[in-house]
Amino acid sequence: MKRFFVNQLVIVALIVSAAFVPSCDKDGDETETDTITVSGTLTGEYASWDNVSVSFDGGETWAVTSPISNGKFSIELSVPDEKYLEPLDVGEFPDGITTSDKSAKVVEASFYVRKGNESEWLSLYVVNISPTVRSSTEVLYWYVDKNVNITGEFEVTWEMEDTGEEITDVETWDMKLIKGWNTAVYIEAYEGNNNTFTIKTSAVPSNAVWMTESQYWELYE
């Protein structure tokens, strides 16, 4: 799984990729979502690539492919096979982050745009770059086999090796996952010597766009 965790000078990846705004029945009860449709439009050279593929947790098993037509694609994510689900590794969570059910199993859907033997990681992003603040919001997709909450906050201060400056990182979790597929946003914000990292239950932002890894990093060049 991927993402998070401040470890001295590095933000280390953990698990992460989604928290879903649950659907409700007429009585207001939360209901599970066994399938979720992921669709969008690719731009630039990638609009003419062959297809978008889905793997679980970044592995090499391609669960689904969707042909690209005029840059557009649409994939329905179904219930993952049990073999792809992994336990929440709560032992890796720092103090201040708690989970409501340690027995829950999760899996992340990872997306790639493919052409022949070439592939590029693909994700939904909202990016903001200004002279004082750099922030990005990534849309994440998780499947969980039971309802589980992951909540809390922790803070760590570390020192830059080259300058000796102190940097403060604050990480906040507000994940309320419902059995089935979930969507969430992971927000990174860097302002001066203060960095914040937030993952929370949320719908897909209306201004999010699909970017390959190359397109994302080009924004910072």
N, C-alpha and C positions, 0 to 999 in steps of 0.2 A: 504494500500500500504506500501512500506517499504523503509527504508534506510536513511541515512544522518543526517545532522544537528548537529552542535556542541552546546551543552548546558552546559556551565561551564565544569564539569568534565566528561561528558558523550557524546558520539556520539549517537544521538538518531535517530531511524529509521523514515523515511518519506515514500514517495512513491517510488519507483524506480524499474526499471527493463528493460529498453531497448531503444535502438535507432538504427534505421535501415539504412543501406546503400541502398538507393532506387534504384530500377531497372529503366532502361531507355529504351525508345523506340528508333527507328532508327533516330529520329530527336533530341535526347538528352533530351526529356522531362521526368520529374519524373513521375512514375506511382505507384499507390497503390499496395500493396501486401495483398490480402485477406487471403491467406493461407501461411503457412511456415512449412517446414518439419524439425523436430528436431530428430536427431539420434545420436547414439554413442555406446560405449562399456563399460560395467561395469566389474570391476575386483574384485578379492578376493571372499569372501563368497557371495557377492551381485550378482555375475554373475549367480548364481543358484536360485535367488529369482524369484517370480512369474511374476511380471510385473512392468512397470513404469506407474505411474498415473499423471494426470495433474489437478491441481485445479486453480481457479482464485483468486489471491491475498491471497493465503495461506488458503483459506476457505476449508470447508469439502465437497464441491460439486466436485466430480471427473468427469471432463469433458470428458476425454479420457483415455483409458488404452492401453498399448502396451505390448504384451507378450515378455518376454526375451528369446532369443534363443542363447545359447553359449555366453552369456554375452551381446549380441547385441539387440538393440531395435530401433524402428523408429516410430515416431508419426507425423501426419499432423495436425497442429493447424488450425482450421477453424475460421470463424468470431464468436466472443463471443456473446451470447445473451445480449440484451440491459440491462437486469437487473444486469449484472455483472459490467457494466461500472460505474466509479465514476468520479466526477468532479475533476479537478486539484485544490487542496486546496492551492491556492496561498497565502492565509493569513499566512501560516506556513513557507513560504520561507523567509529567512533572507534578510536584505538589501544587494543589490548587485546582487541578482538573479532575473531575469525577465523572463516573459513568453509572447509569442506573441499573444496568444489567450486564455483568461481566461475561455471561454466556452467549451474548449476541454475536452473530457472525456477519461479516460484511464483505463486499467486493466493490471495487471501483471500475467503472467503464472508462477506457481510454480510447481516444479517437485518432485515426491517422488518415491522411490523404495519400493515395497510392497511384503509382504509374509504373507499370512493369515491375522492375526490381527496386524501384525507388519508393521511399515513404517518408512522410514528415508528420510529426506530432501536430495535432489540431485541437484547438480549444476555443471556447467562447470567452471573449474578453471585453472589458471596458477599461480603457487606458487614459490616464490624465497626467500630462507632463507639463509642469510650469517651472518658472525660475526658482521657486522655493519649495515646491512639493512634487514628489513623484508618487503616483499611486496607480494600482491596477486591481481590477476585480475580475476574478476568474469564476466561471460557472462550473460546478462540479456535479458528478453523477454517482450516486451510491445505491447499491441494493443491500437491504438488511433483512435478516430472516425473522426478526421480531422487533417490536417497538423498543427503542432505547434512546436515552438522553445522554449527551456528553456536554457538560457545562463547567464553567469556572474561568479563572484568570490567573496568570502568573507574570512576574516581572523579573528581568535580569539586567544587570549593568555589567558591561565588559569594556575592555580597553583596546583601542586600535594599536597594533604592533608598531606601525611606522610613525604615527604621530603622538601616541599616548593619550589621545582624546577618549573620554568616556562616552560610551553609547548605551542608551537605555532601550531595551526591547520589551514591549508589552504584548502578550498573546492572550486572546479572548476566544472562548468556545461557547457557542449557544446553539447546539445541535439537538433538535427534537425530531428524531427519525421515526418514521412510521413503517411498519412491515411492508416491504415492496420497494419500488424504485423511488428515489428521493433526489431533489435538486437543491443545491445550496450555493452560496457565494463565499469565496475566499478573498479577502481584501488585504492587500499590502499597501502601507503608506509610509513614506520616508520623508521626514521634515527635520532638517538640521541634524541634531544628535539624538533625535527621538524617532523610533520606528514602532509601528503598530501592525499587528497581524491578527485578523479576525476571521473566524469561520462561523457562519450562522445559517439557520433555516431561512430560506428566502425563495421567492419566485425568480425566474430568469429576468434580469433587467431588460427593459424594452430597447435600450440602446447598445446592447451587447452585439458584437460582431465576431464571426469566425476568423481566426488567424492561425497560420502555421507558425511553427517556432521561428522560422526565418523572418517572417513578417513582423512578429512580435519584437524581436531584437533589433530589427531595422529602425524601429521607433526611437531607440535610445542611442543611435549612432549620430 
